[in-house]
Amino acid sequence: MEEIKTLSDFYQLMNEARALRVQIVEKYLNGEGVFGEMVEGLSAFLGRLEAIPKNNEFYILSLDGEKTIDLDLSYEIGELKKDIYFLTHSEEEFFDFLDGIHDNFKEQVSEGAGLLKGVDLKTFITDRDGTVNNYCGRYASSVQSVYNAVFMTRFARSCVENGIILTSAPLDKIGLVEISVNPENVFVYAGSKGREYFNKQGERCQFPIEKQKQSKLDLINERLSALVQQPEYEKFSLIGSGLQFKFGQTTIARQDISRTIPEDESMAFLKLMQEIVSEIDPGGTYFRIEDTGKDVEIILTVESQDSASELKDFDKGDGVVFLDSDIGLGMEEGASLICGDTSADIPMISASLEKTQDTYAIFVTQDQELSKRVAAVCEKSVCVTEPDILVAILNRLALFA
């Protein structure tokens, strides 16, 4: 096996793993079975990852031959192990496997499936990371697993007319489409909170942005690109979300799920981002800043639906409204299922409720306050604790559709 020594080697391996997973998912869903060499290929990828030198819980890779970076590879290694188990056991055994690693797994799956039993869904709109996909320390290597794609695709094909994955991440160029392994023409992929999307025919569509606003965002992007070239700030382009240029929005990480950045450095970087935005937009006319605790989101404003004179940041609710209109989802004609995992996903529920009161929600969270907010907004809702539980719910609905 070729040794993984650099961060570049690591990303190349994950790209190769994605390509193999695409082939496996297609064969599995077509009922062709999966050739033994394909499973062996996944095992080889796993072995190469596990052979990377470690320092306690972190794996160590070279950045440029001199500097190194510590990586938490629990997602990449864990999802490969799940896929190998999924492909070498029955689905019932895999279900029991998930029950063994997630508390109250079967009870939560039953509750979620019960919420939607007998419901004729027209539209399914979901966030990705933390919702239908387990969290990863780096967006670029958060490649969708085989079992996840099988469960998601079954549901989209069997239970809904329109399946949409709506994320705040970029659409492509190290974005949503490069880390997904679902078959083509199953989901509409929408990035940048729904400002841009690929329809099922592969055509790119975008929310209109004024030239003056885009030029301001271009200035922000130039400043941040130059900033992360400096040695003291390079790390922020390599952790978590990294530096992502989206349509109408830019994201830069200040922390990751492993909290590899000291908190004082992380907060100082947040302050620096605020200063740069304030310098370019002193009146706060063009941008809103959203701090997630891990990422700094710099978002172009849009006019409020309540008042054309009021400005607000473009949220995922605006994305839902745009997609419904631009694609012609006809959300008002049937029931919708909205899924998310943070407060930033709640506007999707509100936007759906404006289209149809027949709106259901399943959120993935262990935050009691967020659970209460979801219940207050949508009475036909449940909260589960893990993305694996949500995709298992979707799979169960598909199997009994």
Buried (B, 14 or more C-beta within 10 A) or exposed (E): EEEBBBBEBBBEBBBBBBEBBBBBBBBBBEEEEBEEEBBEBBBBBBEBBBEBEEEEEBBEBBBEEEEBBBBBBBBBBBBBBBBBBBBBEEEEEBBEBBBEEBEBBBEBBEBBBEBBEEBEBBBBBBBBBBBBBBBBBBBBBBBBBBBBBBBBBBBBBBBBBBBBBBBBBBBEEBBBBBBBBBBEEBBBBBBBBBBBBBBBEEEEBBBEBEEEBBEBBEBBBEBBEEBBEEEEBBBBBBBBBBBBBBBBBBBBBBBBBBEBBEEEBBBEBBEBBBEBBEEBBEEEEBBBBBEBEBBBBBBBBBEEEEEEEEBBBBBBBBBBBBBBEBBEBBBBEBBBBBBBBBBBBBBBBBBBBBBBEBBBBBBBBEBEEBBEBBBEBBEBBBBBBBBBBBBBBBBBBBEEE
